[in-house]
Each structure stands twice: as structure tokens, then as C-alpha cells.
């Protein structure tokens, strides 16, 4: 990634893991001592994720059947098994017939449950800005590197704009660029992590 390269032993998150292609590569990067938490609430995609974990023997990938959201609880999710599936209110082409209730978890609560990761890749179809805004106080005290797909508009504005504003205000270095036809936003905390995964760096 442009902001951080996952290292052996790291704990990282793949948020919006879909069938697990990115999780596979993260699994190789962090090695047997690391962990990859793969968040994917869509039924079809989650089933594919489970099959790929088994097929490729990804023992360090932990599937999480929850949607990362501003708050923990339940929410409507447009569930169609595609890369465009996401929380209602954020996805661009939601169909009522595909709406299902899913469990949601806030970034803060997920960190409390699974541990604070060194790095988060996030692709959640427009909900990313809401997640980051809700987690800002926590992220100020718990530095995490981010790579976020921000090729999404909320109120006619790319989510990169509000994400950059929120994270910059709490001391992160944030920048956006286009890669492979999509816009991504990267964020790097200015403070240095001191956990065991960063010793000697």
C-alpha cells in the first residue's frame, strides 16, 4: 500500500473483504504469526470468503460477518453478492428486494473486540466517511494506517473530502490519488506505534 506495508506478525483488517482476494495477499504478507480480520456481511460474498479461506488454507484469516458502521447494532444492507453491496443509505443502486438486516459494529467496538490493527483496508461503498467520523476520538488515541477506496459520493461530494478533513484534524497525514481507475485515500498517523509489531522499525 502507499501508506503502510503489512509486516510479518501484524494484525490487519480487510473491511469489505468480498470473496477474499485481498485477504489472501494480506495473509501472505503477515505470515503465520499475523492475523487478517476479513469483514464481509453479504451472504453470498461471505460464503465465497469461507470457501476461499478453506481452499487456500488461510489459517491466519478470521472471517467477521458484520458490517463496519458508525454504530454497533443492526442495519439494512443491500445484499446482492456483488462488489457494490453495502449499507442502505450509502450504496448507489440499492434494491428493496435485496435489503436484509445485518449486524453492524463500530470501528471502536471492533478494536475492543479484535484488537487495534496496524493497518485497515476499507472498501464499503460510501459508508467509509461515516465510519471514520464516528471513530475520530478513538483514532486520535489509537493510531492506525488506512487505505480507503473513496470512489464514492455522499451528498454529491467524494468521501475523500470529509475523511481528509476528519483525520487531518486529529493529526493524521492524508492524501488521495487514483489507482487502477479508482480513487483511494491513504492515511498515516503522525505518532509512532509502540506495540510489539512495530519493535525495531
TORKOLVEX-138977 format. One record per residue: x, y, z of N, C-alpha, C in turn; residue number from 0. Coordinates in Angstrom, 2 decimals. Layout:
residues N
+---------+---------+---------+---------+---------+---------+---------+---------+---------+-----+
:   neast :  nnorth :     nup :  caeast : canorth :    caup :   ceast :  cnorth :     cup :   k :
+---------+---------+---------+---------+---------+---------+---------+---------+---------+-----+
:       X :       Y :       Z :       X :       Y :       Z :       X :       Y :       Z : NUM :
...
+---------+---------+---------+---------+---------+---------+---------+---------+---------+-----+
END
This chain:
residues 201
+---------+---------+---------+---------+---------+---------+---------+---------+---------+-----+
:   neast :  nnorth :     nup :  caeast : canorth :    caup :   ceast :  cnorth :     cup :   k :
+---------+---------+---------+---------+---------+---------+---------+---------+---------+-----+
:    0.84 :   -1.18 :    0.00 :    0.00 :    0.00 :    0.00 :    0.88 :    1.24 :    0.00 :   0 :
:    0.27 :    2.39 :   -0.28 :    1.05 :    3.62 :   -0.35 :    1.40 :    4.17 :    1.02 :   1 :
:    0.64 :    3.83 :    2.05 :    0.90 :    4.40 :    3.37 :    1.60 :    3.44 :    4.31 :   2 :
:    1.43 :    2.14 :    4.08 :    1.97 :    1.16 :    5.02 :    2.05 :   -0.20 :    4.35 :   3 :
:    3.12 :   -0.90 :    4.55 :    3.26 :   -2.26 :    4.03 :    3.12 :   -3.24 :    5.19 :   4 :
:    2.04 :   -4.04 :    5.21 :    1.87 :   -5.00 :    6.29 :    3.10 :   -5.88 :    6.47 :   5 :
:    3.47 :   -6.11 :    7.71 :    4.68 :   -6.84 :    8.05 :    4.35 :   -8.17 :    8.72 :   6 :
:    5.27 :   -9.13 :    8.69 :    5.04 :  -10.39 :    9.39 :    4.70 :  -10.14 :   10.87 :   7 :
:    3.64 :  -10.79 :   11.32 :    3.20 :  -10.64 :   12.69 :    2.15 :   -9.58 :   12.91 :   8 :
:    1.86 :   -8.76 :   11.89 :    0.86 :   -7.69 :   12.02 :   -0.55 :   -8.25 :   12.16 :   9 :
:   -1.39 :   -7.49 :   12.83 :   -2.83 :   -7.70 :   12.81 :   -3.41 :   -6.61 :   11.91 :  10 :
:   -4.11 :   -7.02 :   10.85 :   -4.67 :   -6.05 :    9.92 :   -6.11 :   -6.44 :    9.60 :  11 :
:   -6.87 :   -5.47 :    9.10 :   -8.26 :   -5.70 :    8.74 :   -8.48 :   -5.50 :    7.26 :  12 :
:   -9.29 :   -6.38 :    6.67 :   -9.77 :   -6.22 :    5.31 :  -11.27 :   -5.96 :    5.42 :  13 :
:  -11.67 :   -4.70 :    5.37 :  -13.06 :   -4.31 :    5.60 :  -13.76 :   -4.14 :    4.25 :  14 :
:  -14.73 :   -5.01 :    4.01 :  -15.33 :   -5.14 :    2.69 :  -14.50 :   -6.16 :    1.93 :  15 :
:  -14.37 :   -7.33 :    2.53 :  -13.45 :   -8.36 :    2.01 :  -13.97 :   -9.06 :    0.77 :  16 :
:  -15.28 :   -9.00 :    0.54 :  -15.92 :   -9.69 :   -0.60 :  -15.54 :  -11.17 :   -0.56 :  17 :
:  -14.98 :  -11.71 :   -1.62 :  -14.66 :  -13.15 :   -1.65 :  -13.29 :  -13.47 :   -1.08 :  18 :
:  -12.53 :  -12.44 :   -0.70 :  -11.27 :  -12.70 :   -0.02 :  -10.00 :  -12.58 :   -0.84 :  19 :
:  -10.07 :  -11.98 :   -2.03 :   -8.86 :  -11.86 :   -2.85 :   -7.79 :  -11.04 :   -2.14 :  20 :
:   -8.18 :   -9.89 :   -1.59 :   -7.20 :   -9.06 :   -0.88 :   -6.76 :   -9.72 :    0.41 :  21 :
:   -7.69 :  -10.39 :    1.07 :   -7.35 :  -11.10 :    2.31 :   -6.27 :  -12.15 :    2.06 :  22 :
:   -6.34 :  -12.78 :    0.89 :   -5.33 :  -13.80 :    0.55 :   -3.93 :  -13.18 :    0.53 :  23 :
:   -3.79 :  -12.05 :   -0.13 :   -2.47 :  -11.42 :   -0.22 :   -2.02 :  -10.89 :    1.14 :  24 :
:   -2.96 :  -10.32 :    1.90 :   -2.61 :   -9.87 :    3.24 :   -2.15 :  -11.05 :    4.10 :  25 :
:   -2.80 :  -12.19 :    3.93 :   -2.44 :  -13.39 :    4.69 :   -0.99 :  -13.78 :    4.46 :  26 :
:   -0.55 :  -13.67 :    3.20 :    0.84 :  -14.00 :    2.88 :    1.80 :  -12.98 :    3.47 :  27 :
:    1.38 :  -11.73 :    3.51 :    2.25 :  -10.66 :    3.99 :    2.48 :  -10.72 :    5.50 :  28 :
:    1.42 :  -11.02 :    6.26 :    1.57 :  -11.02 :    7.72 :    2.09 :  -12.35 :    8.24 :  29 :
:    1.98 :  -13.42 :    7.45 :    2.54 :  -14.71 :    7.83 :    1.79 :  -15.39 :    8.97 :  30 :
:    2.28 :  -16.55 :    9.37 :    1.58 :  -17.35 :   10.39 :    1.48 :  -16.67 :   11.75 :  31 :
:    2.36 :  -15.73 :   12.03 :    2.31 :  -15.03 :   13.32 :    1.33 :  -13.86 :   13.30 :  32 :
:    0.84 :  -13.49 :   12.12 :   -0.08 :  -12.36 :   12.00 :   -1.52 :  -12.83 :   11.86 :  33 :
:   -2.43 :  -11.87 :   11.79 :   -3.85 :  -12.16 :   11.63 :   -4.48 :  -11.16 :   10.67 :  34 :
:   -5.42 :  -11.66 :    9.87 :   -6.20 :  -10.80 :    8.99 :   -7.67 :  -11.00 :    9.35 :  35 :
:   -8.32 :   -9.94 :    9.81 :   -9.75 :   -9.99 :   10.08 :  -10.48 :   -9.52 :    8.83 :  36 :
:  -11.27 :  -10.40 :    8.24 :  -11.94 :  -10.13 :    6.97 :  -13.43 :   -9.85 :    7.24 :  37 :
:  -13.83 :   -8.59 :    7.17 :  -15.20 :   -8.17 :    7.43 :  -16.02 :   -8.26 :    6.15 :  38 :
:  -17.07 :   -9.09 :    6.16 :  -17.94 :   -9.21 :    4.99 :  -19.32 :   -9.71 :    5.42 :  39 :
:  -20.32 :   -8.81 :    5.44 :  -21.67 :   -9.20 :    5.88 :  -22.56 :   -9.78 :    4.78 :  40 :
:  -22.22 :   -9.56 :    3.52 :  -23.06 :  -10.06 :    2.43 :  -23.06 :  -11.59 :    2.42 :  41 :
:  -24.24 :  -12.20 :    2.39 :  -24.36 :  -13.66 :    2.49 :  -23.56 :  -14.39 :    1.42 :  42 :
:  -23.77 :  -14.04 :    0.15 :  -23.10 :  -14.73 :   -0.94 :  -21.58 :  -14.53 :   -0.88 :  43 :
:  -21.18 :  -13.29 :   -0.66 :  -19.74 :  -12.99 :   -0.61 :  -19.09 :  -13.67 :    0.59 :  44 :
:  -19.80 :  -13.67 :    1.72 :  -19.24 :  -14.31 :    2.91 :  -19.06 :  -15.81 :    2.70 :  45 :
:  -20.00 :  -16.44 :    2.03 :  -19.87 :  -17.87 :    1.73 :  -18.65 :  -18.12 :    0.83 :  46 :
:  -18.45 :  -17.25 :   -0.17 :  -17.27 :  -17.38 :   -1.04 :  -16.00 :  -17.16 :   -0.24 :  47 :
:  -16.04 :  -16.21 :    0.67 :  -14.88 :  -15.94 :    1.53 :  -14.52 :  -17.17 :    2.35 :  48 :
:  -15.53 :  -17.83 :    2.94 :  -15.28 :  -19.03 :    3.74 :  -14.68 :  -20.14 :    2.89 :  49 :
:  -15.20 :  -20.30 :    1.67 :  -14.68 :  -21.35 :    0.78 :  -13.23 :  -21.06 :    0.39 :  50 :
:  -12.93 :  -19.80 :    0.13 :  -11.55 :  -19.46 :   -0.25 :  -10.58 :  -19.60 :    0.92 :  51 :
:  -11.04 :  -19.29 :    2.11 :  -10.19 :  -19.49 :    3.30 :   -9.85 :  -20.98 :    3.43 :  52 :
:  -10.86 :  -21.83 :    3.22 :  -10.63 :  -23.27 :    3.32 :   -9.78 :  -23.78 :    2.16 :  53 :
:  -10.10 :  -23.34 :    0.95 :   -9.39 :  -23.80 :   -0.25 :   -7.90 :  -23.48 :   -0.18 :  54 :
:   -7.58 :  -22.28 :    0.26 :   -6.19 :  -21.83 :    0.28 :   -5.52 :  -22.00 :    1.65 :  55 :
:   -6.26 :  -22.63 :    2.57 :   -5.74 :  -22.92 :    3.90 :   -5.19 :  -21.65 :    4.58 :  56 :
:   -6.02 :  -20.65 :    4.58 :   -5.64 :  -19.36 :    5.16 :   -5.94 :  -19.37 :    6.66 :  57 :
:   -5.10 :  -20.04 :    7.41 :   -5.36 :  -20.24 :    8.83 :   -5.25 :  -18.95 :    9.63 :  58 :
:   -4.63 :  -17.93 :    9.06 :   -4.49 :  -16.65 :    9.78 :   -5.55 :  -15.62 :    9.37 :  59 :
:   -6.55 :  -16.04 :    8.56 :   -7.64 :  -15.15 :    8.17 :   -8.88 :  -15.50 :    8.98 :  60 :
:   -9.41 :  -14.51 :    9.69 :  -10.58 :  -14.70 :   10.54 :  -11.77 :  -13.97 :    9.92 :  61 :
:  -12.78 :  -14.70 :    9.44 :  -13.94 :  -14.04 :    8.83 :  -14.84 :  -13.41 :    9.89 :  62 :
:  -15.33 :  -12.21 :    9.61 :  -16.23 :  -11.50 :   10.51 :  -17.48 :  -11.12 :    9.72 :  63 :
:  -18.61 :  -11.72 :   10.07 :  -19.85 :  -11.49 :    9.32 :  -20.60 :  -10.30 :    9.90 :  64 :
:  -19.96 :   -9.14 :    9.86 :  -20.54 :   -7.90 :   10.36 :  -20.15 :   -6.78 :    9.41 :  65 :
:  -20.98 :   -5.73 :    9.38 :  -20.67 :   -4.55 :    8.60 :  -20.06 :   -3.50 :    9.51 :  66 :
:  -18.93 :   -2.94 :    9.12 :  -18.37 :   -1.83 :    9.88 :  -19.25 :   -0.61 :    9.64 :  67 :
:  -19.66 :    0.05 :   10.71 :  -20.58 :    1.17 :   10.61 :  -20.26 :    2.19 :   11.69 :  68 :
:  -20.98 :    3.30 :   11.67 :  -20.75 :    4.34 :   12.67 :  -21.08 :    3.83 :   14.07 :  69 :
:  -22.12 :    3.00 :   14.16 :  -22.57 :    2.48 :   15.45 :  -22.76 :    0.98 :   15.39 :  70 :
:  -22.59 :    0.32 :   16.52 :  -22.86 :   -1.11 :   16.62 :  -24.36 :   -1.34 :   16.78 :  71 :
:  -24.84 :   -2.42 :   16.20 :  -26.26 :   -2.74 :   16.31 :  -26.72 :   -3.54 :   15.11 :  72 :
:  -27.80 :   -3.09 :   14.49 :  -28.35 :   -3.72 :   13.29 :  -28.64 :   -2.63 :   12.27 :  73 :
:  -28.55 :   -2.97 :   10.99 :  -28.85 :   -2.01 :    9.93 :  -29.26 :   -2.75 :    8.66 :  74 :
:  -29.97 :   -2.04 :    7.78 :  -30.32 :   -2.61 :    6.49 :  -29.10 :   -2.62 :    5.58 :  75 :
:  -28.96 :   -3.69 :    4.84 :  -27.81 :   -3.88 :    3.96 :  -28.32 :   -4.36 :    2.61 :  76 :
:  -27.85 :   -3.74 :    1.54 :  -28.20 :   -4.17 :    0.19 :  -27.34 :   -5.38 :   -0.16 :  77 :
:  -27.95 :   -6.55 :   -0.11 :  -27.21 :   -7.81 :   -0.19 :  -27.46 :   -8.48 :   -1.52 :  78 :
:  -26.51 :   -8.32 :   -2.45 :  -26.70 :   -8.94 :   -3.77 :  -25.49 :   -9.72 :   -4.24 :  79 :
:  -24.48 :   -9.86 :   -3.37 :  -23.32 :  -10.67 :   -3.72 :  -22.33 :  -10.02 :   -4.64 :  80 :
:  -22.54 :   -8.73 :   -4.95 :  -21.62 :   -8.04 :   -5.86 :  -20.65 :   -7.17 :   -5.08 :  81 :
:  -19.69 :   -6.59 :   -5.81 :  -18.75 :   -5.66 :   -5.18 :  -19.43 :   -4.36 :   -4.76 :  82 :
:  -20.65 :   -4.13 :   -5.24 :  -21.37 :   -2.91 :   -4.91 :  -22.32 :   -3.05 :   -3.74 :  83 :
:  -22.33 :   -4.20 :   -3.07 :  -23.20 :   -4.39 :   -1.91 :  -22.75 :   -3.49 :   -0.77 :  84 :
:  -23.73 :   -2.98 :    0.00 :  -23.33 :   -2.10 :    1.09 :  -24.51 :   -1.67 :    1.94 :  85 :
:  -24.23 :   -0.86 :    2.96 :  -25.26 :   -0.39 :    3.87 :  -26.26 :    0.50 :    3.15 :  86 :
:  -27.54 :    0.30 :    3.45 :  -28.59 :    1.13 :    2.88 :  -28.34 :    2.58 :    3.27 :  87 :
:  -28.62 :    3.48 :    2.33 :  -28.38 :    4.89 :    2.57 :  -27.05 :    5.36 :    2.01 :  88 :
:  -26.19 :    4.40 :    1.63 :  -24.88 :    4.76 :    1.08 :  -24.68 :    4.19 :   -0.32 :  89 :
:  -25.16 :    2.98 :   -0.58 :  -24.97 :    2.38 :   -1.90 :  -25.80 :    3.14 :   -2.93 :  90 :
:  -25.28 :    3.18 :   -4.15 :  -25.90 :    3.99 :   -5.20 :  -27.11 :    3.31 :   -5.85 :  91 :
:  -27.07 :    2.00 :   -5.96 :  -28.14 :    1.28 :   -6.68 :  -28.73 :    0.20 :   -5.79 :  92 :
:  -29.39 :    0.60 :   -4.72 :  -29.96 :   -0.36 :   -3.79 :  -31.35 :   -0.79 :   -4.26 :  93 :
:  -31.65 :   -2.10 :   -4.13 :  -32.94 :   -2.65 :   -4.50 :  -33.63 :   -3.18 :   -3.24 :  94 :
:  -34.92 :   -2.86 :   -3.08 :  -35.65 :   -3.30 :   -1.89 :  -35.63 :   -4.81 :   -1.73 :  95 :
:  -35.65 :   -5.53 :   -2.85 :  -35.70 :   -6.98 :   -2.76 :  -34.40 :   -7.57 :   -2.22 :  96 :
:  -33.32 :   -6.80 :   -2.23 :  -32.04 :   -7.29 :   -1.74 :  -31.73 :   -6.80 :   -0.33 :  97 :
:  -32.64 :   -6.03 :    0.28 :  -32.37 :   -5.49 :    1.60 :  -32.53 :   -6.55 :    2.69 :  98 :
:  -31.53 :   -6.63 :    3.55 :  -31.56 :   -7.55 :    4.68 :  -30.97 :   -6.85 :    5.91 :  99 :
:  -31.41 :   -7.26 :    7.08 :  -30.83 :   -6.76 :    8.31 :  -29.50 :   -7.49 :    8.58 : 100 :
:  -28.47 :   -6.74 :    8.92 :  -27.18 :   -7.34 :    9.27 :  -26.68 :   -6.74 :   10.58 : 101 :
:  -25.78 :   -7.46 :   11.22 :  -25.13 :   -6.94 :   12.41 :  -24.11 :   -5.89 :   11.99 : 102 :
:  -24.06 :   -4.79 :   12.73 :  -23.04 :   -3.78 :   12.48 :  -22.15 :   -3.64 :   13.71 : 103 :
:  -20.96 :   -3.14 :   13.48 :  -20.04 :   -2.89 :   14.59 :  -19.24 :   -1.62 :   14.28 : 104 :
:  -19.10 :   -0.78 :   15.27 :  -18.32 :    0.45 :   15.08 :  -16.84 :    0.11 :   15.07 : 105 :
:  -16.06 :    1.00 :   14.52 :  -14.62 :    0.78 :   14.47 :  -14.05 :    0.64 :   15.88 : 106 :
:  -14.49 :    1.50 :   16.77 :  -14.02 :    1.44 :   18.16 :  -14.38 :    0.10 :   18.80 : 107 :
:  -15.63 :   -0.33 :   18.65 :  -16.05 :   -1.59 :   19.27 :  -15.33 :   -2.78 :   18.64 : 108 :
:  -15.08 :   -2.71 :   17.34 :  -14.34 :   -3.80 :   16.69 :  -12.91 :   -3.88 :   17.22 : 109 :
:  -12.29 :   -2.72 :   17.47 :  -10.94 :   -2.71 :   18.04 :  -10.94 :   -3.30 :   19.45 : 110 :
:  -11.97 :   -3.00 :   20.21 :  -12.07 :   -3.54 :   21.56 :  -12.25 :   -5.06 :   21.53 : 111 :
:  -12.95 :   -5.54 :   20.51 :  -13.21 :   -6.98 :   20.41 :  -12.07 :   -7.76 :   19.77 : 112 :
:  -11.47 :   -7.20 :   18.72 :  -10.47 :   -7.94 :   17.95 :   -9.05 :   -7.41 :   18.11 : 113 :
:   -8.90 :   -6.28 :   18.79 :   -7.58 :   -5.66 :   18.94 :   -7.37 :   -4.56 :   17.92 : 114 :
:   -6.58 :   -3.57 :   18.28 :   -6.30 :   -2.45 :   17.38 :   -5.33 :   -2.91 :   16.28 : 115 :
:   -5.72 :   -2.84 :   15.02 :   -4.85 :   -3.32 :   13.95 :   -3.77 :   -2.29 :   13.59 : 116 :
:   -2.73 :   -2.76 :   12.95 :   -1.70 :   -1.85 :   12.44 :   -2.20 :   -1.13 :   11.19 : 117 :
:   -3.09 :   -1.80 :   10.45 :   -3.49 :   -1.29 :    9.14 :   -4.91 :   -1.75 :    8.81 : 118 :
:   -5.67 :   -0.86 :    8.17 :   -7.02 :   -1.20 :    7.71 :   -7.17 :   -0.85 :    6.24 : 119 :
:   -7.54 :   -1.83 :    5.43 :   -8.00 :   -1.57 :    4.06 :   -9.53 :   -1.53 :    4.13 : 120 :
:  -10.13 :   -0.48 :    3.57 :  -11.57 :   -0.31 :    3.68 :  -12.18 :   -0.01 :    2.32 : 121 :
:  -13.20 :   -0.80 :    1.95 :  -13.96 :   -0.56 :    0.73 :  -15.41 :   -0.90 :    1.04 : 122 :
:  -16.18 :    0.10 :    1.50 :  -17.53 :   -0.18 :    1.99 :  -18.58 :    0.73 :    1.33 : 123 :
:  -18.36 :    1.05 :    0.09 :  -19.38 :    1.64 :   -0.79 :  -20.04 :    2.90 :   -0.25 : 124 :
:  -19.24 :    3.83 :    0.25 :  -19.77 :    5.12 :    0.65 :  -19.93 :    5.31 :    2.14 : 125 :
:  -19.92 :    4.22 :    2.92 :  -20.09 :    4.33 :    4.37 :  -18.79 :    4.68 :    5.08 : 126 :
:  -17.69 :    4.74 :    4.33 :  -16.38 :    4.94 :    4.94 :  -16.24 :    6.26 :    5.70 : 127 :
:  -16.80 :    7.32 :    5.15 :  -16.69 :    8.63 :    5.81 :  -17.44 :    8.63 :    7.14 : 128 :
:  -18.60 :    7.98 :    7.17 :  -19.40 :    7.90 :    8.39 :  -18.67 :    7.09 :    9.46 : 129 :
:  -18.05 :    6.00 :    9.05 :  -17.28 :    5.16 :    9.98 :  -16.13 :    5.95 :   10.60 : 130 :
:  -15.38 :    6.64 :    9.76 :  -14.22 :    7.41 :   10.24 :  -14.66 :    8.54 :   11.15 : 131 :
:  -15.72 :    9.25 :   10.79 :  -16.21 :   10.36 :   11.61 :  -16.61 :    9.87 :   13.00 : 132 :
:  -17.29 :    8.73 :   13.06 :  -17.72 :    8.19 :   14.34 :  -16.58 :    7.70 :   15.20 : 133 :
:  -15.46 :    7.37 :   14.58 :  -14.32 :    6.80 :   15.31 :  -13.22 :    7.81 :   15.61 : 134 :
:  -13.40 :    9.07 :   15.20 :  -12.31 :   10.06 :   15.29 :  -11.67 :   10.17 :   16.67 : 135 :
:  -12.43 :   10.30 :   17.75 :  -11.79 :   10.40 :   19.07 :  -10.95 :    9.17 :   19.41 : 136 :
:  -11.44 :    8.00 :   19.03 :  -10.70 :    6.76 :   19.29 :   -9.43 :    6.71 :   18.45 : 137 :
:   -9.53 :    7.12 :   17.18 :   -8.37 :    7.07 :   16.28 :   -7.28 :    8.05 :   16.69 : 138 :
:   -7.67 :    9.12 :   17.35 :   -6.68 :   10.08 :   17.83 :   -5.77 :    9.44 :   18.87 : 139 :
:   -6.33 :    8.55 :   19.68 :   -5.58 :    7.91 :   20.75 :   -5.01 :    6.55 :   20.34 : 140 :
:   -5.51 :    6.01 :   19.24 :   -5.09 :    4.68 :   18.79 :   -4.73 :    4.73 :   17.31 : 141 :
:   -3.49 :    5.06 :   16.99 :   -3.09 :    5.27 :   15.58 :   -3.19 :    4.01 :   14.72 : 142 :
:   -3.78 :    4.18 :   13.56 :   -3.95 :    3.09 :   12.60 :   -3.66 :    3.62 :   11.20 : 143 :
:   -2.97 :    2.87 :   10.37 :   -2.76 :    3.23 :    8.98 :   -3.97 :    2.78 :    8.16 : 144 :
:   -4.34 :    3.58 :    7.16 :   -5.52 :    3.29 :    6.35 :   -5.22 :    3.35 :    4.86 : 145 :
:   -5.91 :    2.48 :    4.11 :   -6.05 :    2.61 :    2.66 :   -7.53 :    2.43 :    2.39 : 146 :
:   -8.19 :    3.49 :    1.91 :   -9.64 :    3.50 :    1.78 :  -10.04 :    3.82 :    0.35 : 147 :
:  -10.91 :    2.98 :   -0.23 :  -11.42 :    3.33 :   -1.55 :  -12.46 :    4.43 :   -1.36 : 148 :
:  -12.24 :    5.57 :   -2.01 :  -13.13 :    6.73 :   -1.85 :  -13.74 :    7.16 :   -3.18 : 149 :
:  -13.96 :    6.22 :   -4.05 :  -14.63 :    6.49 :   -5.33 :  -16.14 :    6.45 :   -5.11 : 150 :
:  -16.58 :    7.12 :   -4.06 :  -17.99 :    7.14 :   -3.69 :  -18.39 :    8.57 :   -3.35 : 151 :
:  -19.61 :    8.92 :   -3.69 :  -20.11 :   10.26 :   -3.39 :  -21.22 :   10.19 :   -2.36 : 152 :
:  -21.17 :   11.08 :   -1.38 :  -22.23 :   11.27 :   -0.41 :  -22.58 :   12.74 :   -0.43 : 153 :
:  -23.85 :   13.05 :   -0.68 :  -24.28 :   14.45 :   -0.85 :  -23.45 :   15.15 :   -1.94 : 154 :
:  -23.21 :   14.41 :   -3.05 :  -22.52 :   14.91 :   -4.24 :  -21.02 :   15.20 :   -4.03 : 155 :
:  -20.49 :   14.76 :   -2.92 :  -19.08 :   15.02 :   -2.63 :  -18.35 :   13.70 :   -2.41 : 156 :
:  -17.18 :   13.55 :   -3.01 :  -16.41 :   12.33 :   -2.78 :  -16.10 :   12.18 :   -1.30 : 157 :
:  -16.18 :   10.95 :   -0.82 :  -15.95 :   10.71 :    0.61 :  -14.52 :   11.03 :    1.03 : 158 :
:  -13.62 :   11.15 :    0.08 :  -12.24 :   11.51 :    0.39 :  -12.16 :   12.88 :    1.06 : 159 :
:  -13.07 :   13.77 :    0.72 :  -13.03 :   15.14 :    1.24 :  -13.28 :   15.16 :    2.75 : 160 :
:  -14.37 :   14.55 :    3.18 :  -14.69 :   14.56 :    4.61 :  -13.73 :   13.69 :    5.41 : 161 :
:  -13.26 :   12.59 :    4.83 :  -12.29 :   11.74 :    5.51 :  -10.99 :   12.50 :    5.76 : 162 :
:  -10.53 :   13.22 :    4.75 :   -9.30 :   14.00 :    4.89 :   -9.44 :   15.06 :    5.96 : 163 :
:  -10.60 :   15.70 :    6.00 :  -10.84 :   16.75 :    6.99 :  -10.81 :   16.18 :    8.41 : 164 :
:  -11.54 :   15.09 :    8.63 :  -11.62 :   14.50 :    9.97 :  -10.26 :   13.99 :   10.44 : 165 :
:   -9.58 :   13.23 :    9.59 :   -8.31 :   12.63 :   10.02 :   -7.20 :   13.67 :   10.14 : 166 :
:   -7.21 :   14.68 :    9.29 :   -6.20 :   15.74 :    9.40 :   -6.34 :   16.48 :   10.72 : 167 :
:   -7.55 :   16.68 :   11.15 :   -7.80 :   17.41 :   12.40 :   -7.31 :   16.67 :   13.63 : 168 :
:   -7.16 :   15.34 :   13.52 :   -6.67 :   14.58 :   14.68 :   -5.22 :   14.12 :   14.50 : 169 :
:   -4.53 :   14.75 :   13.54 :   -3.10 :   14.54 :   13.44 :   -2.62 :   13.51 :   12.45 : 170 :
:   -3.49 :   13.07 :   11.53 :   -3.07 :   12.12 :   10.50 :   -2.60 :   12.86 :    9.25 : 171 :
:   -1.66 :   12.28 :    8.55 :   -1.28 :   12.75 :    7.21 :   -2.17 :   12.01 :    6.22 : 172 :
:   -2.90 :   12.75 :    5.38 :   -3.89 :   12.15 :    4.50 :   -3.67 :   12.63 :    3.07 : 173 :
:   -3.75 :   11.72 :    2.12 :   -3.65 :   12.10 :    0.71 :   -4.46 :   11.13 :   -0.14 : 174 :
:   -4.89 :   11.61 :   -1.30 :   -5.71 :   10.81 :   -2.21 :   -5.09 :   10.81 :   -3.60 : 175 :
:   -5.35 :    9.73 :   -4.33 :   -4.86 :    9.61 :   -5.70 :   -5.67 :    8.53 :   -6.40 : 176 :
:   -5.59 :    8.51 :   -7.70 :   -6.28 :    7.48 :   -8.47 :   -5.32 :    6.34 :   -8.76 : 177 :
:   -5.85 :    5.12 :   -8.63 :   -5.06 :    3.92 :   -8.89 :   -5.98 :    2.88 :   -9.49 : 178 :
:   -5.59 :    2.29 :  -10.61 :   -6.38 :    1.28 :  -11.30 :   -7.81 :    1.76 :  -11.58 : 179 :
:   -7.93 :    3.05 :  -11.93 :   -9.23 :    3.59 :  -12.29 :  -10.13 :    3.94 :  -11.13 : 180 :
:   -9.63 :    3.83 :   -9.91 :  -10.43 :    4.15 :   -8.73 :   -9.67 :    5.16 :   -7.87 : 181 :
:  -10.42 :    5.95 :   -7.11 :   -9.79 :    6.89 :   -6.19 :   -9.60 :    6.24 :   -4.83 : 182 :
:   -8.40 :    6.39 :   -4.29 :   -8.09 :    5.86 :   -2.96 :   -7.59 :    6.99 :   -2.07 : 183 :
:   -7.84 :    6.86 :   -0.80 :   -7.33 :    7.79 :    0.19 :   -6.50 :    7.01 :    1.19 : 184 :
:   -5.30 :    7.51 :    1.45 :   -4.41 :    6.88 :    2.40 :   -4.23 :    7.79 :    3.61 : 185 :
:   -4.08 :    7.19 :    4.76 :   -3.92 :    7.98 :    5.99 :   -2.83 :    7.35 :    6.84 : 186 :
:   -1.97 :    8.20 :    7.33 :   -0.83 :    7.76 :    8.13 :   -0.77 :    8.59 :    9.41 : 187 :
:   -0.85 :    7.93 :   10.57 :   -0.78 :    8.68 :   11.82 :    0.60 :    9.28 :   12.02 : 188 :
:    0.66 :   10.48 :   12.56 :    1.95 :   11.12 :   12.79 :    2.69 :   10.54 :   13.98 : 189 :
:    1.92 :    9.97 :   14.94 :    2.57 :    9.37 :   16.09 :    3.04 :    7.96 :   15.73 : 190 :
:    4.00 :    7.46 :   16.43 :    4.61 :    6.15 :   16.14 :    3.99 :    5.10 :   17.03 : 191 :
:    3.54 :    4.00 :   16.41 :    3.02 :    2.90 :   17.20 :    4.14 :    2.29 :   18.03 : 192 :
:    3.78 :    1.82 :   19.22 :    4.78 :    1.26 :   20.12 :    4.49 :   -0.18 :   20.50 : 193 :
:    3.53 :   -0.82 :   19.80 :    3.24 :   -2.20 :   20.16 :    4.32 :   -3.13 :   19.62 : 194 :
:    4.18 :   -4.41 :   19.94 :    5.24 :   -5.36 :   19.61 :    5.44 :   -5.54 :   18.12 : 195 :
:    4.38 :   -5.26 :   17.33 :    4.52 :   -5.42 :   15.89 :    5.41 :   -4.37 :   15.26 : 196 :
:    5.70 :   -3.28 :   16.00 :    6.49 :   -2.21 :   15.44 :    7.87 :   -2.13 :   16.05 : 197 :
:    8.23 :   -3.06 :   16.89 :    9.53 :   -3.01 :   17.52 :   10.62 :   -3.18 :   16.48 : 198 :
:   11.62 :   -2.33 :   16.55 :   12.76 :   -2.45 :   15.65 :   12.56 :   -1.78 :   14.32 : 199 :
:   11.38 :   -1.09 :   14.08 :   11.16 :   -0.42 :   12.80 :   11.62 :    1.02 :   12.85 : 200 :
+---------+---------+---------+---------+---------+---------+---------+---------+---------+-----+
END
